[in-house]
Amino acid sequence: MSHLQTLDAYFSENREKHLEELFEFLRIPSISSLSEHKQDMQTAAQWLADKLQQLNIENVSIDQTEGHPVVYGEWLHAEGKPTILFYGHYDVQPVDPLHLWESEPFNPVIRDNKLFARGASDDKGQVFMHLKMIEALFATEGTLPVNVKFIYEGEEEIGSPNLPAYVEANKEKLSADLILISDTGLYAPGKPAVCYGLRGLTGVQIDVRGAKGDLHSGLYGGGVQNAIHALTEILASFRDEHGTIQVEGFYDKVLPLTEEERQAYQDLNFDEEALKEEIGVKELFGEEGFTYLEQTWARPTLEINGVFGGFSGEGIKTVLPAEAGAKITCRLVPDQDPNEIVALLKAHIEKHKPKGVDVTVSEFDKGAPYLTPFDHPLIQAAGRSYERVYNVPTAFTRGGGSIPIVAAFDEILALPVVLMGFGLNSENFHAPNEHFHLENFDKGLRVLGDYLYEVSNLQS
């Protein structure tokens, strides 16, 4: 039998046993953001460590950080073969509002071949798939086709504040040929996707101050600057009517899409009309000269996320507001640097500051963009593994959002990152009734197993 046939037989025979084990993992309320669950975080880390040891993974450790622990393990006996570093997270989001759940969030249930529980899709279910795939290979082959390392953290849902320092301090231990992450999703039901890039993120808050207090518009109107008017002048200066960002130097380091990438996006036949209906708008708007997928995957943005100031209660209050502010974020693409973009924003704001006000700019957290080249052999190999199991062409996508730890891995370890996820956007991660389609659980186990052979053969 082929290795896929062997894996299929093993997973079919052990499916109920594997699901019961996954239920154990999902019953642990490992909510990283709530202090009352600190012991649950330790319990979840210990559960993972125990499972790794049962697989004969070596040098398993629970490494404490200033927050929640990191679980590590390794198996390095595939001489001359590449090493894959598996990453995932065992922490989950809070469950509120609890009354919207149709079943208890930490009491897993299966309905319509979907597994309902907090963490089922994000990310315990997908982490568990790594373990069962390794188990299957050991059980059927007695060995692995590649070397493996594991790093599972408990702080992804709170921004991974302690993981970059851990990775920096353990660069040699974490050295590998690639990082494999299963914390993303398919392009659509039945349509697998390899995500090879993510946008970065940076943002600022703009605070405008005029007079020492709000002024009566009848006494001072027309003679004193209105803080909200001043703020709106600044905000209006950021983009033109075509959606092009007007901050000088903003696009200077943007890495252009290749023709192969643009063709791959076009081949997805994205339905913009269906999107408009889904989100309830009559027309889309974005930077001219680019399709919707290009705009949201591979072009940078500047968005006003909130504006505040003045009187907004019932009726009217005839004042000149003394203060106004706005929060702005930018999604960034390779090769933009978050710190450089903030400096450009500050220069632009200073240049367009109206008379009669003082303006201060505060910075938010930053995350760099990430990209593994579209034609990288490891990316294309992942596509082949998906296709072998799903029997349809794989979509090669970029993610419009940001996963800061991916950029940190890229920067600190300088390794290609392969995002092989099996969730669906409809699975309510971070919301009540989170679930995981077991069809993709089943197929994903086989895809991951096949990918280890693909990676092994790349250097054979």
Secondary structure, DSSP 8 states (H G I E B T S, - for coil): --HHHHHHHHHHHHHHHHHHHHHHHHTS--BTT-GGGHHHHHHHHHHHHHHHHHTT-EEEEEE--SSS-EEEEEE--STTS-EEEEEEE--B----SGGG-SS-TTS-EEETTEEESTTTTTTHHHHHHHHHHHHHHHHHHSS-SSEEEEEEES-GGGT-SSHHHHHHHTTTTT--SEEEE--SB-SBTTB-EEEEEE-EEEEEEEEEE-SSS-EEHHHHTTTS--HHHHHHHHHHTSB-TTS-B-STTTTTT-----HHHHHHHHHT---HHHHHHHHT-SS----TTS-HHHHHHHS---EEEEEEES--SSS---EE-SEEEEEEEEEE-TT--HHHHHHHHHHHHHHT--TT-EEEEEE---B--EE--TT-HHHHHHHHHHHHHH-S--EEEEESS--HHHHHHHHHH---EEE---B-GGG-TTSTT-EEEHHHHHHHHHHHHHHHHHHHHHT-
